[in-house]
Amino acid sequence: MDAEVGIIGLGTMGSMTAWQLAKNRVTVLGFEKFGIGNDRTAAGGESRLFRTAYMEGPEYVPLLKEAKVLWRDLEQESQNSLLTLNGGLMIGEEDSAEIKVIKESIEEFQLEHEILDKEAARKRYPQFKLYDNDVVILDKNAGFIRPELAVVSAAYQAKKYGAELKPYSSVEQIIPDDDGVEIITSGRTFKVKKVVVTTGAWSFKLLPELKDKLIPKRLLLTWFAPKNLDLVLPNKLPIFARLRGDFRLTGAPTLDGTMVKASYTKDPLTIDDPDLLYRDVYPEEIEKLTESVKRLLPVLYPDPVRATPYMDAYTPDNHAMLGALSNLKNVFIASGFSGHGFKLAPTIGKIISELIIHGKTNYDVSHLDPNRFSNIQLQ
Ligand SMILES: Cc1cc2nc3c(=O)[nH]c(=O)nc-3n(C[C@H](O)[C@H](O)[C@H](O)COP(=O)(O)OP(=O)(O)OC[C@H]3O[C@@H](n4cnc5c(N)ncnc54)[C@H](O)[C@@H]3O)c2cc1C
């Protein structure tokens, strides 16, 4: 055996899993196709939003509370500042599905928040255009994470705890059998007891049986210049989800206070091959985005000054696949985070490490059961 656990893909989830396993004295062998922390993965683009009043479902709140604790642990261990909590504004129509779920999350878990009346909101946050039926909620436990630094920090902490990491090593195939899993790279074959597949948008390539369950999609990140610099400083502008029907923006101020990252992430485009991602911008990606800026965040000039596409794997229900694959012995998966997984990453690493070490976890992750899609046929 070359190690107890092989981790395929040392991006967001892989680096956090390596950190958690190695910290618990499990021998880890990690493989990464590119460099550690590289910008081609789902972890590129300078910032990721952290929110706890969660519009994707209250069942995530306990995982998010744990994530906040673990982000602080990683900061302490790596001596890097990774998570800045400058608050999060959630603005949307009172009767929208997202606002309803945000309110449910707040109520069920008594989350720290403020609901602002429109007059107060206009005064405090003049950046946003508000309409009559809008609700303005300030999530006090929200902010942004520095994603590339977070991945590098977790990977190098894992290394400190003894993990062996192999950057620029693409895994071509995994072959599970009764006593472990073979990992095949172009140079060599390795043998480990268990494997964790954390290959993000590339996951279906290693697990072709999951092609229609882990769908690579393209997400364009865009940055805008402000009309008034004073209004976009991180201490004046919280992170935000500004939602209004088909028009919507999610984003954050840049750390240097000169721009705003504001993106339109509804209905992302499906891509055939993550290795052939088109690096330019499609005109149809920009239309709804610029219109959203004009309608919702008019303190910005509406044409993006920077636009970079990234990818994530999406599942049919937009909830990830996390845990052991029932039909593939000794193989665990943490993939399909459907555009909202970064904030959860350290908790995901902890859960996989618990599942591997103890065979169970105390967190309720039944909504992320990787075997929930009944028509999955593996081997
Ligand atoms: C543009 C964008 C904005 C987002 N915004 C937010 C946000 O604000 N907040 C939030 O919480 N989430 C956000 N997300 C979602 C979040 O970033 C992702 O869900 C998360 O990063 C996915 O992590 P991952 O580990 O699955 O994939 P990745 O981080 O992409 O990691 C996969 C890794 O596997 C490697 N790999 C692939 N194939 C192989 C192979 N065969 N051998 C070896 N290595 C391989 C890749 O190189 C990569 O490093 C966003 C995602 C995108 C794309």
The ligand as a Gaussian input file, in Angstrom:
#p B3LYP/6-31G(d) Opt

LIG

0 1
 C      -17.356000      31.226000     -10.610000
 C      -17.767000      30.535000      -9.365000
 C      -18.241000      31.274000      -8.294000
 C      -18.591000      30.625000      -7.111000
 N      -18.992000      31.370000      -6.037000
 C      -19.158000      30.747000      -4.849000
 C      -19.372000      31.515000      -3.679000
 O      -19.403000      32.745000      -3.715000
 N      -19.516000      30.854000      -2.502000
 C      -19.452000      29.496000      -2.412000
 O      -19.593000      28.955000      -1.324000
 N      -19.242000      28.741000      -3.514000
 C      -19.079000      29.336000      -4.710000
 N      -18.815000      28.607000      -5.829000
 C      -18.789000      27.149000      -5.729000
 C      -17.478000      26.615000      -5.216000
 O      -16.392000      27.408000      -5.628000
 C      -17.354000      25.181000      -5.702000
 O      -18.534000      24.476000      -5.354000
 C      -16.174000      24.468000      -5.097000
 O      -15.013000      25.247000      -5.242000
 C      -16.008000      23.112000      -5.797000
 O      -14.886000      22.481000      -5.281000
 P      -14.344000      21.116000      -5.896000
 O      -13.297000      20.628000      -4.990000
 O      -15.520000      20.241000      -6.199000
 O      -13.715000      21.512000      -7.312000
 P      -12.311000      22.208000      -7.619000
 O      -11.979000      23.238000      -6.614000
 O      -12.381000      22.643000      -9.039000
 O      -11.268000      21.035000      -7.467000
 C      -11.169000      19.977000      -8.374000
 C       -9.682000      19.679000      -8.528000
 O       -9.486000      18.410000      -9.147000
 C       -8.384000      18.512000     -10.035000
 N       -8.489000      17.395000     -10.984000
 C       -9.475000      17.196000     -11.885000
 N       -9.298000      16.025000     -12.538000
 C       -8.162000      15.476000     -12.021000
 C       -7.455000      14.271000     -12.283000
 N       -7.895000      13.387000     -13.186000
 N       -6.325000      14.008000     -11.580000
 C       -5.871000      14.893000     -10.634000
 N       -6.518000      16.062000     -10.357000
 C       -7.657000      16.355000     -11.037000
 C       -8.566000      19.897000     -10.640000
 O       -7.387000      20.370000     -11.247000
 C       -8.968000      20.692000      -9.407000
 O       -7.847000      21.200000      -8.721000
 C      -18.498000      29.217000      -7.030000
 C      -18.039000      28.470000      -8.119000
 C      -17.660000      29.124000      -9.273000
 C      -17.131000      28.302000     -10.414000

